[in-house]
Structure formats: C-alpha cells, structure tokens
Amino acid sequence: MHTRLVLGIAAPVLAVAGFIAAIVPDTDPDEREVTIPAGATLVAVLADPLSTARSLPGDEIELRTVEPLHVRGADDIPAGILIHGTVLEAVAGGRAEEAPAISVRFNEMEIDGDEHAIATEEYRFGTLVERVASRQLLLPAGERMSIRLTRPVTVEYHLAARAKAAE
C-alpha cells in the first residue's frame, strides 16, 4: 500500500515537471547557435612547430584562432577556437631541385569544449624557389594560417565564455 501511495504522488509530480521543462525555453542569453558556411575563413596560429625533420604522417597538430569569426546575420564568434588537424606528409628536400614540403588537413574545431567535425582542403607548405637552400622546412609555433572550410558546420557557443577564453 505504501508503494502505491508513493507512486500515486510521484507520477503526477514527474509528469508536471516534465511538462514544465518542455515549455520553458532555454534562456541563456549568452548562448548562440550558428551555421558557419562553406568558404568561411578562420585565421589561426600554430600551437607547436611543424618541420620536415620531426613531423610524421599521422601526427596531430593544433591551431588557435587569433581573429573573431564573422558570420553573416549572427554575433561574431570570438577568437580562441581550437582547430585540430593531421599531418598527411612531411618530406625533406633531396637534390637542389627537390623542395621540402609538409601537407596537412584540418578536421575538427573545438568551441567551448564541444568538438565539431570540419572539412578543409589539403594544405601544402613548401618552397617555391628554383634552388632550395635547406633540405628541411620549418613552420614555427605562432605561424599564421588562413583555413577555409569546404563544408558548412553548425556550432553552439557562449559569448561570455568565448570572450574570456580570448583574453
């Protein structure tokens, strides 16, 4: 009898709580959701150096945006977005006519701790001179890059949290 009484009280209380939760909107004034379109460019810097002497295919790389991301019709996403990528190739130069090169692809962005898959073209870094002075290529930490998305991605972010992270 006691179990019936508890269930008789608990069931309506839970139903009312569920109903209230369903009709009360999420009222976080700092939370935003936006779709970043294909073609958007993120300006970021390398967290660690990349080099043909030390980088290997499969190595993970990380960048952090240094400029806000402007999305038409939405609040800017403040700087500080983490961008993750993978080294595809790291080749030291051979003879004078063979230039060293590093290829990477970016596959994920992290905003407020949430990871979002992204698509970009392959980026290839190398020298464009006829005679190569060095057999190695180094992209130092802090190297600035512009990364262009090839597919749209929908993200959520908090304005206050992003502004603090960028400071």
DSSP file with accessible surface (Angstrom, degrees, kcal/mol):
  #  RESIDUE AA STRUCTURE BP1 BP2  ACC     N-H-->O    O-->H-N    N-H-->O    O-->H-N    TCO  KAPPA ALPHA  PHI   PSI    X-CA   Y-CA   Z-CA
    1    1 A M     >        0   0  192      0, 0.0     4,-1.9     0, 0.0     5,-0.1   0.000 360.0 360.0 360.0 -39.9    0.0    0.0    0.0
    2    2 A H  H  >  +     0   0  138      1,-0.2     4,-2.4     2,-0.2     5,-0.2   0.886 360.0  53.2 -62.3 -39.8    2.8    2.4    0.8
    3    3 A T  H  > S+     0   0  101      1,-0.2     4,-2.7     2,-0.2     5,-0.2   0.906 107.9  51.1 -63.0 -40.3    4.4    1.8   -2.7
    4    4 A R  H  > S+     0   0  199      2,-0.2     4,-2.6     1,-0.2    -1,-0.2   0.906 109.6  50.1 -63.8 -40.1    1.1    2.7   -4.4
    5    5 A L  H  X S+     0   0  107     -4,-1.9     4,-1.6     2,-0.2     5,-0.2   0.939 112.1  46.7 -63.7 -45.9    0.9    5.9   -2.4
    6    6 A V  H  X S+     0   0   73     -4,-2.4     4,-3.3     1,-0.2     3,-0.3   0.937 115.8  45.4 -62.4 -46.1    4.4    6.9   -3.3
    7    7 A L  H  X S+     0   0  110     -4,-2.7     4,-2.2     1,-0.2    -1,-0.2   0.879 109.0  56.9 -65.0 -36.1    3.8    6.1   -7.0
    8    8 A G  H  < S+     0   0   48     -4,-2.6    -1,-0.2    -5,-0.2    -2,-0.2   0.831 117.0  34.6 -65.0 -29.8    0.5    7.9   -6.9
    9    9 A I  H  X S+     0   0  103     -4,-1.6     4,-1.6    -3,-0.3    -2,-0.2   0.877 118.1  50.6 -89.0 -43.1    2.2   11.0   -5.7
   10   10 A A  H  X S+     0   0   36     -4,-3.3     4,-2.8    -5,-0.2     5,-0.3   0.890 103.6  58.1 -66.8 -40.7    5.5   10.7   -7.7
   11   11 A A  H  X S+     0   0   60     -4,-2.2     4,-2.3    -5,-0.2    -1,-0.2   0.947 109.4  41.9 -60.7 -50.3    4.0   10.0  -11.1
   12   12 A P  H  > S+     0   0   71      0, 0.0     4,-2.5     0, 0.0    -1,-0.2   0.908 114.3  52.8 -64.5 -36.1    1.9   13.2  -11.3
   13   13 A V  H  X S+     0   0   89     -4,-1.6     4,-2.5     1,-0.2    -2,-0.2   0.939 111.5  45.7 -63.7 -45.3    4.8   15.3   -9.9
   14   14 A L  H  X S+     0   0  124     -4,-2.8     4,-2.5     2,-0.2    -1,-0.2   0.894 111.7  52.5 -64.5 -37.5    7.2   13.9  -12.5
   15   15 A A  H  X S+     0   0   66     -4,-2.3     4,-2.3    -5,-0.3    -2,-0.2   0.929 110.9  46.5 -64.7 -42.9    4.7   14.5  -15.3
   16   16 A V  H  X S+     0   0   86     -4,-2.5     4,-2.7     2,-0.2     5,-0.2   0.929 112.2  50.7 -65.5 -42.6    4.2   18.1  -14.2
   17   17 A A  H  X S+     0   0   53     -4,-2.5     4,-2.5     1,-0.2    -2,-0.2   0.919 111.1  48.6 -62.4 -41.8    8.0   18.6  -14.0
   18   18 A G  H  X S+     0   0   43     -4,-2.5     4,-1.9     2,-0.2    -1,-0.2   0.907 111.1  50.4 -64.1 -40.1    8.4   17.2  -17.5
   19   19 A F  H  X S+     0   0  128     -4,-2.3     4,-1.6     2,-0.2    -2,-0.2   0.940 111.4  47.7 -64.1 -44.3    5.7   19.4  -18.9
   20   20 A I  H  X S+     0   0   86     -4,-2.7     4,-1.9     1,-0.2     3,-0.3   0.932 110.9  51.2 -63.5 -43.7    7.2   22.5  -17.3
   21   21 A A  H  < S+     0   0   73     -4,-2.5    -1,-0.2     1,-0.2    -2,-0.2   0.865 109.0  52.7 -62.1 -33.3   10.7   21.6  -18.7
   22   22 A A  H  < S+     0   0   84     -4,-1.9    -1,-0.2     1,-0.2    -2,-0.2   0.832 114.9  38.9 -73.6 -30.6    9.2   21.1  -22.2
   23   23 A I  H  < S+     0   0  103     -4,-1.6    -2,-0.2    -3,-0.3    -1,-0.2   0.691  95.4  86.7 -96.6 -16.0    7.6   24.5  -22.3
   24   24 A V  S  < S-     0   0   85     -4,-1.9     3,-0.1    -5,-0.2     2,-0.0  -0.720  76.8-136.8 -85.6 118.6   10.2   26.6  -20.6
   25   25 A P        -     0   0   94      0, 0.0     2,-0.5     0, 0.0    -2,-0.1  -0.311  26.9 -93.5 -72.4 159.4   12.7   27.8  -23.2
   26   26 A D        -     0   0  114      1,-0.1     5,-0.0     2,-0.1     0, 0.0  -0.616  43.6-171.4 -69.0 118.3   16.5   27.7  -22.8
   27   27 A T        +     0   0  109     -2,-0.5    -1,-0.1    -3,-0.1     3,-0.0   0.097  32.4 136.6-109.5  24.1   17.0   31.3  -21.5
   28   28 A D    >   -     0   0   61      1,-0.2     3,-1.2     2,-0.1    -2,-0.1  -0.591  38.9-161.4 -71.8 108.6   20.8   31.5  -21.5
   29   29 A P  T 3  S+     0   0   95      0, 0.0    -1,-0.2     0, 0.0   130,-0.0   0.713  86.2  53.2 -68.6 -17.8   21.3   35.0  -23.1
   30   30 A D  T 3  S+     0   0   62    128,-0.1   129,-2.7   129,-0.1     2,-0.3   0.572  85.9 101.1 -91.2 -10.7   24.9   34.3  -24.0
   31   31 A E  E <   +A  158   0A  55     -3,-1.2     2,-0.3   127,-0.2   127,-0.2  -0.587  48.3 177.0 -82.1 135.4   24.3   31.0  -25.9
   32   32 A R  E     -A  157   0A  79    125,-3.0   125,-2.4    -2,-0.3     2,-0.4  -0.971  19.0-159.1-133.5 150.1   24.2   31.2  -29.7
   33   33 A E  E     +A  156   0A 131     -2,-0.3     2,-0.3   123,-0.2   123,-0.2  -0.999  23.5 164.2-126.9 134.2   23.8   28.6  -32.5
   34   34 A V  E     -A  155   0A  14    121,-2.5   121,-2.8    -2,-0.4     2,-0.6  -0.994  35.6-130.0-148.3 148.9   25.1   29.5  -35.9
   35   35 A T  E     -A  154   0A  74     -2,-0.3   119,-0.3   119,-0.2    -2,-0.0  -0.926  21.4-148.3-101.2 117.8   25.9   27.7  -39.2
   36   36 A I  E     -A  153   0A   0    117,-3.3   117,-2.1    -2,-0.6     3,-0.1  -0.766  25.9-129.8 -83.4 121.0   29.3   28.7  -40.4
   37   37 A P    >   -     0   0   66      0, 0.0     3,-1.8     0, 0.0   112,-0.2  -0.299  22.5 -92.4 -75.5 158.7   29.1   28.5  -44.2
   38   38 A A  T 3  S+     0   0   53      1,-0.2   112,-0.2   112,-0.2     3,-0.1  -0.396 115.1  39.2 -59.1 142.6   31.4   26.7  -46.6
   39   39 A G  T 3  S+     0   0   25    110,-3.2    -1,-0.2     1,-0.3   111,-0.1   0.239  81.1 138.3  95.2 -13.0   34.0   29.2  -47.7
   40   40 A A    <   -     0   0   16     -3,-1.8   109,-2.5   108,-0.1     2,-0.5  -0.376  45.3-140.5 -64.7 144.1   34.4   30.8  -44.3
   41   41 A T  E     -B  148   0B  67    107,-0.2     2,-0.5    29,-0.2   107,-0.2  -0.937  10.9-161.1-114.3 129.0   38.0   31.5  -43.4
   42   42 A L  E     -B  147   0B   4    105,-3.0   105,-3.1    -2,-0.5     2,-0.6  -0.924  10.4-148.7-105.8 127.9   39.4   31.1  -39.9
   43   43 A V  E     +B  146   0B  19     -2,-0.5    23,-2.4    24,-0.2    24,-0.9  -0.889  34.6 155.8-100.3 119.0   42.7   32.9  -39.2
   44   44 A A  E     -BC 145  65B   0    101,-2.8   101,-3.3    -2,-0.6     2,-0.3  -0.880  34.9-130.9-140.7 166.8   44.8   30.9  -36.7
   45   45 A V  E     -BC 144  64B  35     19,-2.1    19,-1.8    -2,-0.3    99,-0.2  -0.937  32.2-103.4-123.2 148.4   48.3   30.3  -35.4
   46   46 A L  E     - C   0  63B   4     97,-1.8    96,-2.6    -2,-0.3    17,-0.2  -0.438  18.2-154.5 -66.5 137.2   50.2   27.0  -34.9
   47   47 A A  S    S+     0   0   44     15,-2.8    -1,-0.1    94,-0.2    16,-0.1   0.866  81.3  18.1 -78.1 -38.2   50.5   25.9  -31.3
   48   48 A D  S    S-     0   0  114     14,-0.5    -1,-0.2    92,-0.1    14,-0.1  -0.928  94.4 -91.0-131.3 157.0   53.7   23.9  -31.9
   49   49 A P        -     0   0   75      0, 0.0     2,-0.4     0, 0.0    -2,-0.0  -0.255  29.9-149.7 -68.1 153.5   56.2   23.9  -34.8
   50   50 A L  E     +H  139   0C   4     89,-2.7    89,-3.5     5,-0.1     2,-0.3  -0.978  24.3 166.9-117.2 137.0   55.9   21.7  -37.8
   51   51 A S  E  >  -H  138   0C  14     -2,-0.4     4,-2.7    87,-0.2     3,-0.3  -0.997  47.1-129.5-150.8 152.6   59.0   20.5  -39.6
   52   52 A T  T  4 S+     0   0   13     85,-2.1    40,-0.2    -2,-0.3    86,-0.1   0.720 110.6  59.3 -70.0 -19.0   60.1   18.0  -42.2
   53   53 A A  T  4 S+     0   0   66     84,-0.4    -1,-0.2    38,-0.1    85,-0.1   0.818 124.5  12.8 -77.8 -29.5   62.8   16.9  -39.7
   54   54 A R  T  4 S+     0   0  209     -3,-0.3     2,-0.2     2,-0.0    -2,-0.2   0.665 101.3  92.8-122.8 -25.8   60.4   15.9  -36.9
   55   55 A S     <  -     0   0   12     -4,-2.7    35,-0.1     4,-0.0    -5,-0.1  -0.545  51.4-169.1 -79.4 142.7   56.8   15.8  -38.2
   56   56 A L    >   -     0   0  109     -2,-0.2     3,-2.4    33,-0.1    31,-0.3  -0.930  35.6 -85.9-127.9 151.5   55.4   12.4  -39.4
   57   57 A P  T 3  S+     0   0   83      0, 0.0    31,-0.2     0, 0.0     3,-0.1  -0.305 117.7  30.1 -53.9 134.4   52.3   11.5  -41.3
   58   58 A G  T 3  S+     0   0   50     29,-3.3    30,-0.1     1,-0.4     2,-0.0   0.182  84.8 136.4  97.4 -16.9   49.5   11.0  -38.7
   59   59 A D    <   -     0   0   61     -3,-2.4    28,-2.9    28,-0.1    -1,-0.4  -0.382  53.2-126.6 -62.1 141.2   50.9   13.5  -36.3
   60   60 A E  E     - D   0  86B 166     26,-0.2     2,-0.3    -3,-0.1    26,-0.2  -0.679  25.1-166.7 -89.6 144.8   48.2   15.7  -34.8
   61   61 A I  E     - D   0  85B  16     24,-2.3    24,-2.3    -2,-0.3     2,-0.4  -0.900   3.6-154.9-127.8 158.7   48.5   19.5  -35.0
   62   62 A E  E     + D   0  84B  69     -2,-0.3   -15,-2.8    22,-0.2   -14,-0.5  -0.997  10.3 179.5-137.7 138.9   46.6   22.3  -33.2
   63   63 A L  E     -CD  46  83B   0     20,-2.5    20,-2.8    -2,-0.4     2,-0.4  -0.898  15.0-147.1-128.5 162.8   46.0   25.9  -34.0
   64   64 A R  E     -CD  45  82B 106    -19,-1.8   -19,-2.1    -2,-0.3    18,-0.2  -1.000  25.7-114.6-132.6 132.6   44.0   28.6  -32.2
   65   65 A T  E     -C   44   0B   7     16,-2.3    15,-0.8    -2,-0.4   -21,-0.3  -0.360  22.1-170.5 -66.8 145.1   42.2   31.4  -34.0
   66   66 A V        +     0   0   61    -23,-2.4   -22,-0.2    13,-0.2    13,-0.1   0.375  68.9  52.8-116.0  -1.3   43.5   34.9  -33.4
   67   67 A E  S    S-     0   0   83    -24,-0.9   -24,-0.2    11,-0.1    13,-0.2  -0.971  91.9-100.4-131.5 148.7   40.7   36.8  -35.0
   68   68 A P        -     0   0   58      0, 0.0     2,-0.6     0, 0.0   -25,-0.1  -0.310  37.2-119.9 -62.2 151.7   36.9   36.7  -34.4
   69   69 A L  B     -I   77   0D  10      8,-3.0     8,-2.4   -27,-0.1     2,-0.5  -0.870  23.8-147.1 -97.0 119.0   35.0   34.7  -37.0
   70   70 A H        -     0   0  129     -2,-0.6     2,-0.5   -29,-0.2   -29,-0.2  -0.785  17.6-178.7 -90.2 123.9   32.4   36.8  -38.7
   71   71 A V    >   -     0   0   13     -2,-0.5     3,-1.9     3,-0.3   -35,-0.1  -0.991  34.2-111.5-124.2 122.9   29.2   35.0  -39.7
   72   72 A R  T 3  S+     0   0  247     -2,-0.5     3,-0.1     1,-0.3    -2,-0.0  -0.240  99.8  11.1 -55.7 131.6   26.6   37.0  -41.6
   73   73 A G  T 3  S+     0   0   87      1,-0.2     2,-0.3     0, 0.0    -1,-0.3   0.587 116.8  82.1  79.2  10.9   23.4   37.6  -39.5
   74   74 A A  S <  S-     0   0   37     -3,-1.9    -3,-0.3   -42,-0.0    -1,-0.2  -0.928  87.5 -88.0-140.4 163.8   25.0   36.3  -36.3
   75   75 A D        -     0   0   71     -2,-0.3    -4,-0.0     1,-0.1   -43,-0.0  -0.463  57.3 -96.6 -67.4 145.4   27.2   37.6  -33.4
   76   76 A D        -     0   0   68     -2,-0.1    -6,-0.2    -6,-0.1    -1,-0.1  -0.327  29.8-124.9 -59.7 144.7   30.9   37.1  -34.1
   77   77 A I  B     -I   69   0D   0     -8,-2.4    -8,-3.0    -3,-0.1     4,-0.1  -0.847  37.3-122.3 -89.3 116.8   32.5   34.0  -32.7
   78   78 A P        -     0   0   23      0, 0.0     3,-0.3     0, 0.0   -11,-0.1  -0.121  31.0 -87.4 -60.2 158.7   35.4   35.4  -30.6
   79   79 A A  S    S+     0   0   17      1,-0.2   -13,-0.2   -13,-0.1    87,-0.1  -0.169  96.8  76.0 -57.3 158.4   39.0   34.4  -31.2
   80   80 A G        +     0   0    4    -15,-0.8    -1,-0.2     1,-0.3     2,-0.2   0.399  52.3 148.6 114.2   2.8   40.2   31.3  -29.4
   81   81 A I        -     0   0    0     -3,-0.3   -16,-2.3    -4,-0.1     2,-0.4  -0.477  44.0-132.3 -66.7 132.1   38.6   28.5  -31.4
   82   82 A L  E     -DE  64 110B  21     28,-2.0    28,-2.8   -18,-0.2     2,-0.5  -0.732  19.3-162.7 -85.5 137.4   40.9   25.4  -31.4
   83   83 A I  E     -DE  63 109B   0    -20,-2.8   -20,-2.5    -2,-0.4     2,-0.4  -0.988   3.1-159.7-122.8 127.3   41.4   23.8  -34.7
   84   84 A H  E     +DE  62 108B  29     24,-3.0    23,-2.2    -2,-0.5    24,-1.5  -0.854  18.1 162.0-108.2 143.4   42.8   20.2  -34.9
   85   85 A G  E     -DE  61 106B   2    -24,-2.3   -24,-2.3    -2,-0.4     2,-0.4  -0.867  28.5-122.0-147.4-178.3   44.4   18.7  -37.9
   86   86 A T  E     -DE  60 105B  36     19,-2.7    19,-1.9    -2,-0.3     2,-0.4  -0.991  22.6-120.1-135.0 137.9   46.6   15.9  -39.1
   87   87 A V  E     - E   0 104B   1    -28,-2.9   -29,-3.3    -2,-0.4    17,-0.3  -0.633  26.9-179.4 -73.3 127.1   50.0   15.8  -40.9
   88   88 A L  E     -     0   0B  66     15,-3.1     2,-0.3    -2,-0.4    16,-0.2   0.781  66.8  -0.3 -95.2 -35.1   49.5   14.0  -44.2
   89   89 A E  E     - E   0 103B  74     14,-1.6    14,-2.8   -33,-0.1    -1,-0.4  -0.986  49.3-175.7-156.9 142.5   53.1   14.2  -45.5
   90   90 A A  E     + E   0 102B  21     -2,-0.3     2,-0.5    12,-0.2    12,-0.2  -0.867  19.5 176.0-142.5 105.7   56.4   15.6  -44.3
   91   91 A V  E     - E   0 101B  61     10,-3.0    10,-2.5    -2,-0.3     2,-0.1  -0.958  22.0-141.2-121.6 123.4   59.2   15.3  -46.9
   92   92 A A        -     0   0   36     -2,-0.5    44,-0.2   -40,-0.2    43,-0.1  -0.453  36.2 -98.3 -74.5 152.5   62.7   16.6  -46.7
   93   93 A G        -     0   0    2     42,-2.8     6,-0.2     1,-0.1    -1,-0.1  -0.341  36.1-168.0 -69.1 153.3   64.2   18.0  -49.8
   94   94 A G        +     0   0   26      4,-0.5    -1,-0.1     1,-0.4    -3,-0.0   0.407  58.3   5.2-106.1-111.6   66.6   15.9  -51.9
   95   95 A R  S >  S-     0   0  167      1,-0.1     3,-2.0     4,-0.1    -1,-0.4  -0.087  95.1 -84.1 -66.8 175.6   68.7   17.3  -54.6
   96   96 A A  T 3  S+     0   0   35      1,-0.3    36,-1.5    -3,-0.1    -1,-0.1   0.806 130.4  50.3 -55.7 -30.9   68.7   21.0  -55.3
   97   97 A E  T 3  S+     0   0  130     34,-0.1     2,-0.7     1,-0.1    -1,-0.3   0.567  92.7  84.6 -88.9  -6.0   65.6   20.8  -57.4
   98   98 A E    <   -     0   0   93     -3,-2.0    -4,-0.5    34,-0.1    -1,-0.1  -0.854  69.5-155.4 -99.8 112.1   63.5   18.8  -54.8
   99   99 A A        -     0   0   37     -2,-0.7    36,-0.1    -6,-0.2     2,-0.1  -0.574  18.8-112.6 -86.7 145.2   61.9   21.2  -52.3
  100  100 A P        -     0   0    1      0, 0.0    27,-0.8     0, 0.0     2,-0.3  -0.430  42.2-176.4 -69.3 151.7   61.0   20.1  -48.8
  101  101 A A  E     -EF  91 126B   4    -10,-2.5   -10,-3.0    25,-0.2     2,-0.4  -0.998  23.3-159.6-153.0 151.0   57.2   20.1  -48.1
  102  102 A I  E     -EF  90 125B   0     23,-2.6    23,-3.5    -2,-0.3     2,-0.4  -1.000  11.1-164.1-130.5 132.4   54.6   19.5  -45.4
  103  103 A S  E     +EF  89 124B   0    -14,-2.8   -15,-3.1    -2,-0.4   -14,-1.6  -0.954  13.8 171.9-117.0 137.2   50.9   18.6  -46.2
  104  104 A V  E     -EF  87 123B   0     19,-2.7    19,-3.2    -2,-0.4     2,-0.4  -0.937  18.6-156.9-137.7 160.5   48.2   18.9  -43.6
  105  105 A R  E     -E   86   0B 103    -19,-1.9   -19,-2.7    -2,-0.3     2,-0.4  -0.995  15.7-138.7-137.6 139.3   44.4   18.7  -43.4
  106  106 A F  E     +E   85   0B   0     15,-0.4    14,-0.4    -2,-0.4   -21,-0.3  -0.826  27.1 165.9 -99.5 133.7   42.2   20.2  -40.7
  107  107 A N  E     +     0   0B  68    -23,-2.2    11,-1.7    -2,-0.4     2,-0.3   0.455  53.1  33.6-130.6  -1.6   39.3   18.0  -39.5
  108  108 A E  E     -EG  84 117B  51    -24,-1.5   -24,-3.0     9,-0.3     2,-0.4  -0.992  48.8-160.4-157.8 144.4   37.9   19.4  -36.3
  109  109 A M  E     -EG  83 116B   0      7,-2.5     7,-2.8    -2,-0.3     2,-0.5  -0.965  13.9-150.8-123.6 146.9   37.2   22.7  -34.4
  110  110 A E  E     +EG  82 115B  48    -28,-2.8   -28,-2.0    -2,-0.4     2,-0.4  -0.978  16.2 175.7-121.8 121.3   36.6   22.9  -30.7
  111  111 A I  E >  S- G   0 114B   0      3,-2.5     3,-2.3    -2,-0.5    45,-0.2  -0.994  73.8 -15.2-127.2 124.4   34.4   25.7  -29.3
  112  112 A D  T 3  S-     0   0   46     -2,-0.4    -1,-0.1     1,-0.3     3,-0.1   0.839 128.4 -54.8  52.5  35.4   33.5   25.9  -25.6
  113  113 A G  T 3  S+     0   0   52      1,-0.2     2,-0.5     0, 0.0    -1,-0.3   0.377 113.2 119.4  83.6  -7.0   34.8   22.3  -25.2
  114  114 A D  E <   -G  111   0B  83     -3,-2.3    -3,-2.5    42,-0.2     2,-0.4  -0.814  56.2-141.9 -95.0 131.1   32.4   20.9  -27.9
  115  115 A E  E     -G  110   0B 119     -2,-0.5     2,-0.4    -5,-0.2    -5,-0.2  -0.737  16.1-171.4 -95.5 137.6   34.1   19.3  -30.9
  116  116 A H  E     -G  109   0B  33     -7,-2.8    -7,-2.5    -2,-0.4     2,-0.1  -0.996  23.9-123.7-130.3 126.3   32.7   19.8  -34.4
  117  117 A A  E     -G  108   0B  69     -2,-0.4     2,-0.3    -9,-0.2    -9,-0.3  -0.443  34.7-174.9 -66.7 137.6   33.9   17.9  -37.5
  118  118 A I        -     0   0   11    -11,-1.7     2,-0.4    -2,-0.1    35,-0.0  -0.894  17.5-140.3-129.7 162.6   35.0   20.3  -40.2
  119  119 A A        +     0   0   18     32,-0.4    31,-3.0    -2,-0.3    32,-0.7  -0.991  26.7 161.2-125.7 133.5   36.2   19.8  -43.8
  120  120 A T  B     -J  149   0E   8    -14,-0.4    29,-0.1    -2,-0.4     2,-0.1  -0.908  40.2 -98.4-137.8 167.3   39.0   21.7  -45.5
  121  121 A E        -     0   0  113     27,-0.6   -15,-0.4    -2,-0.3     2,-0.3  -0.363  52.8 -86.7 -75.6 168.8   41.2   21.2  -48.5
  122  122 A E        -     0   0   93    -17,-0.1     2,-0.5    -2,-0.1   -17,-0.2  -0.597  41.8-146.0 -75.1 135.9   44.6   19.8  -48.1
  123  123 A Y  E     -F  104   0B  44    -19,-3.2   -19,-2.7    -2,-0.3     2,-0.5  -0.924  12.2-166.3-107.1 130.7   47.2   22.4  -47.3
  124  124 A R  E     -F  103   0B 142     -2,-0.5     2,-0.4   -21,-0.2   -21,-0.2  -0.970   0.8-167.1-121.0 124.9   50.7   22.0  -48.7
  125  125 A F  E     +F  102   0B  43    -23,-3.5   -23,-2.6    -2,-0.5     2,-0.3  -0.921  30.0 120.2-111.4 133.9   53.6   24.1  -47.4
  126  126 A G  E     -F  101   0B  40     -2,-0.4     2,-0.3   -25,-0.2   -25,-0.2  -0.937  59.1 -74.1-169.2-173.3   56.9   24.2  -49.3
  127  127 A T        -     0   0   50    -27,-0.8   -28,-0.1    -2,-0.3     5,-0.1  -0.780  22.1-160.4-102.6 148.0   59.4   26.4  -51.0
  128  128 A L        +     0   0  179     -2,-0.3     2,-0.3     3,-0.1    -1,-0.1  -0.025  54.0 113.6-114.7  28.3   58.8   27.9  -54.5
  129  129 A V  S    S-     0   0   89      1,-0.1     3,-0.1     2,-0.0    -2,-0.1  -0.691  70.3-125.8-101.8 155.5   62.3   28.7  -55.4
  130  130 A E  S    S+     0   0  183     -2,-0.3     2,-0.5     1,-0.2    -1,-0.1   0.924 100.1  35.5 -65.2 -45.6   64.4   27.1  -58.1
  131  131 A R  S    S-     0   0  190    -34,-0.0     2,-0.5    -3,-0.0    -1,-0.2  -0.950  81.8-141.1-114.2 127.6   67.3   26.1  -55.8
  132  132 A V        -     0   0   28    -36,-1.5   -34,-0.1    -2,-0.5     3,-0.0  -0.751   7.4-163.3 -90.9 125.7   66.5   25.1  -52.3
  133  133 A A  S    S+     0   0  113     -2,-0.5     2,-0.3     1,-0.1    -1,-0.1   0.811  76.6  36.5 -76.7 -30.2   69.0   26.4  -49.7
  134  134 A S        -     0   0   64      2,-0.1    -1,-0.1     1,-0.1   -41,-0.1  -0.931  63.5-146.6-124.9 149.2   67.8   23.9  -47.0
  135  135 A R  S    S+     0   0  157     -2,-0.3   -42,-2.8   -36,-0.1     2,-0.3   0.515  85.2  66.5 -86.7  -6.9   66.7   20.3  -47.1
  136  136 A Q        -     0   0   82    -44,-0.2     2,-0.4   -36,-0.1    -2,-0.1  -0.865  67.4-150.3-117.5 151.8   64.3   20.9  -44.2
  137  137 A L        -     0   0   23     -2,-0.3   -85,-2.1   -36,-0.1     2,-0.4  -0.973  12.8-169.5-119.5 133.9   61.2   23.0  -43.9
  138  138 A L  E     -H   51   0C 110     -2,-0.4   -87,-0.2   -87,-0.2    -2,-0.0  -0.991  13.2-171.5-127.1 126.4   60.2   24.6  -40.5
  139  139 A L  E     -H   50   0C  14    -89,-3.5   -89,-2.7    -2,-0.4     3,-0.1  -0.966  30.4-141.2-109.3 109.1   56.9   26.2  -39.7
  140  140 A P    >   -     0   0   58      0, 0.0     3,-2.1     0, 0.0   -94,-0.3  -0.263  24.9 -87.9 -73.6 158.6   57.4   27.8  -36.3
  141  141 A A  T 3  S+     0   0   53      1,-0.3   -94,-0.2   -94,-0.1     3,-0.1  -0.370 119.6  36.9 -55.8 139.5   54.9   27.9  -33.4
  142  142 A G  T 3  S+     0   0   46    -96,-2.6    -1,-0.3     1,-0.3     2,-0.1   0.346  79.6 151.2  92.4  -7.1   52.9   31.1  -33.9
  143  143 A E    <   -     0   0   74     -3,-2.1   -97,-1.8   -98,-0.1     2,-0.3  -0.392  45.2-127.8 -59.5 129.5   52.9   30.7  -37.7
  144  144 A R  E     +B   45   0B 136    -99,-0.2     2,-0.3    -2,-0.1   -99,-0.2  -0.653  32.3 177.9 -86.6 134.6   49.8   32.4  -39.0
  145  145 A M  E     -B   44   0B  13   -101,-3.3  -101,-2.8    -2,-0.3     2,-0.5  -0.977  25.9-141.0-136.4 149.0   47.5   30.4  -41.4
  146  146 A S  E     -B   43   0B  72     -2,-0.3     2,-0.5  -103,-0.2  -103,-0.2  -0.961  21.7-163.9-109.2 121.2   44.1   31.1  -43.1
  147  147 A I  E     -B   42   0B   1   -105,-3.1  -105,-3.0    -2,-0.5     2,-0.5  -0.925   2.3-156.5-113.1 124.2   42.0   28.0  -43.1
  148  148 A R  E     -B   41   0B 117     -2,-0.5   -27,-0.6  -107,-0.2     2,-0.2  -0.869  12.8-133.9-105.8 127.6   39.0   27.8  -45.4
  149  149 A L  B     -J  120   0E   0   -109,-2.5  -110,-3.2    -2,-0.5   -29,-0.2  -0.573  11.6-166.6 -77.3 139.6   36.0   25.5  -44.7
  150  150 A T  S    S+     0   0   57    -31,-3.0  -112,-0.2    -2,-0.2   -30,-0.2   0.522  76.1  37.3-102.6  -8.8   34.8   23.4  -47.6
  151  151 A R  S    S-     0   0  141    -32,-0.7   -32,-0.4  -114,-0.1    -1,-0.1  -0.986  89.9-105.8-136.5 150.1   31.5   22.4  -45.9
  152  152 A P        -     0   0   78      0, 0.0     2,-0.3     0, 0.0    -2,-0.1  -0.349  33.4-163.9 -69.5 156.0   29.2   24.3  -43.6
  153  153 A V  E     -A   36   0A  15   -117,-2.1  -117,-3.3   -35,-0.0     2,-0.5  -0.995  12.3-141.4-143.1 134.7   29.2   23.4  -39.9
  154  154 A T  E     +A   35   0A  67     -2,-0.3     2,-0.3  -119,-0.3  -119,-0.2  -0.861  29.4 174.1 -98.7 129.7   26.6   24.3  -37.2
  155  155 A V  E     -A   34   0A   2   -121,-2.8  -121,-2.5    -2,-0.5     2,-0.4  -0.914  25.3-142.6-132.3 157.1   28.1   25.2  -33.8
  156  156 A E  E     +A   33   0A  77     -2,-0.3     2,-0.3  -123,-0.2  -123,-0.2  -0.935  28.5 165.6-114.6 145.6   26.9   26.4  -30.5
  157  157 A Y  E     -A   32   0A   1   -125,-2.4  -125,-3.0    -2,-0.4     2,-0.5  -0.978  32.9-125.4-154.1 161.4   28.9   28.9  -28.4
  158  158 A H  E  >  -A   31   0A  52     -2,-0.3     4,-2.3  -127,-0.2  -127,-0.2  -0.961  12.8-148.5-112.1 127.4   28.6   31.2  -25.4
  159  159 A L  H  > S+     0   0   40   -129,-2.7     4,-2.2    -2,-0.5     5,-0.2   0.927  97.8  46.9 -60.8 -45.8   29.6   34.8  -26.0
  160  160 A A  H  > S+     0   0   35      1,-0.2     4,-2.1     2,-0.2    -1,-0.2   0.934 113.7  47.3 -65.5 -43.5   30.8   35.3  -22.4
  161  161 A A  H  > S+     0   0   43      1,-0.2     4,-2.1     2,-0.2    -1,-0.2   0.910 113.4  48.2 -64.9 -40.9   32.9   32.1  -22.3
  162  162 A R  H  X S+     0   0   13     -4,-2.3     4,-1.7     2,-0.2    -1,-0.2   0.900 109.7  52.2 -67.6 -40.5   34.5   32.8  -25.7
  163  163 A A  H  X S+     0   0   44     -4,-2.2     4,-0.7    -5,-0.2    -1,-0.2   0.919 111.3  47.4 -63.9 -38.7   35.3   36.4  -24.7
  164  164 A K  H >< S+     0   0  148     -4,-2.1     3,-0.7     1,-0.2    -2,-0.2   0.903 110.0  52.7 -67.9 -40.7   37.1   35.2  -21.5
  165  165 A A  H 3< S+     0   0   50     -4,-2.1    -1,-0.2     1,-0.2    -2,-0.2   0.836 106.3  54.0 -64.5 -31.8   39.0   32.5  -23.4
  166  166 A A  H 3<        0   0   52     -4,-1.7    -1,-0.2    -5,-0.2    -2,-0.2   0.697 360.0 360.0 -77.9 -17.3   40.3   35.1  -25.9
  167  167 A E    <<        0   0  191     -4,-0.7    -3,-0.0    -3,-0.7    -4,-0.0  -0.236 360.0 360.0 -72.8 360.0   41.7   37.3  -23.1
